Amino acid sequence: MRKISFIIGLLVLSSAMAVAQKYAFVDTEYIRKNIPAFTTAQEQLDNLSKQWEKEVADGYAIVEQMYKSYQNEAPLLSQDMKVKREEAIINKEKEMKELQNKYFGMEGDLFKKREELVKPIQDEILKAIKDIAVEGSYAVIFDSAAGGNILFANPKFDISDQVLEKLGFKN
C-alpha cells in the first residue's frame, strides 16, 4: 500500500512540476557506512546496548529464580512469609521493568546516547545533501535506503559519493 501511495504521489508530483526539474537520490546507509565516526558511534551504541541487555536479562533471571524458589518452598511457608516473598518477587520484577524502560524506553539512555553520538553526523549528512540540492538545482532528492520505495533508479542520478566528498570523505 505504501508503494502504491508513493508511486501515485511521485506521478502527481512529476506531472505538477516543470519538465526541466532535476531529481537525484542518495543512499544514506551507504554514506553512513563510509563515515568512520558513524561506524565508531554505532559500535559504541551496540556495545552499550549489549551491556544493558545483559544487565536486564540477568535481573529477569534473578526474578525467575526467586519465583521458582518460592514455588518450591510455598507449601512450607506461613501465609505471612508467602506474602513477603510474593512482594519481593513483584518488587524485583517491577525494578527490572523500570531498568529496562530506563535503558530502552522512548526517552531512555540508549535513545539519548544515540542522539548524542549519531544525530550530529546525521545533521551533517542532511546539510550536505541540502547544499548539493541547492548547488545542483535538484527539485527532489530521494533516499533509496529509507523504506526502499524507489523501484528503479538510474545510477547516474545517485549523488551519494558527492555527499561523502562534501563531508570530506573519499570512497
C-alpha positions, 0 to 999 in steps of 0.5 A: 500500500505504501508503494502504491501511495508513493508511486501515485504521489511521485506521478502527481508530483512529476506531472505538477512540476516543470519538465526541466526539474532535476531529481537525484537520490542518495543512499544514506546507509551507504554514506553512513557506512563510509563515515568512520565516526558513524561506524565508531558511534554505532559500535559504541551504541551496540556495545552499550546496548549489549551491556544493558541487555545483559544487565536486564536479562540477568535481573529477569533471571534473578526474578525467575529464580526467586519465583521458582524458589518460592514455588518450591518452598510455598507449601512450607511457608506461613501465609505471612512469609508467602506474602513477603516473598510474593512482594519481593518477587513483584518488587524485583520484577517491577525494578527490572521493568523500570531498568529496562524502560530506563535503558530502552524506553522512548526517552531512555539512555540508549535513545539519548546516547544515540542522539548524542553520538549519531544525530550530529553526523546525521545533521551533517549528512542532511546539510550536505545533501541540502547544499548539493540540492541547492548547488545542483538545482535538484527539485527532489532528492530521494533516499533509496535506503529509507523504506526502499520505495524507489523501484528503479533508479538510474545510477547516474542520478545517485549523488551519494559519493558527492555527499561523502566528498562534501563531508570530506570523505573519499570512497 
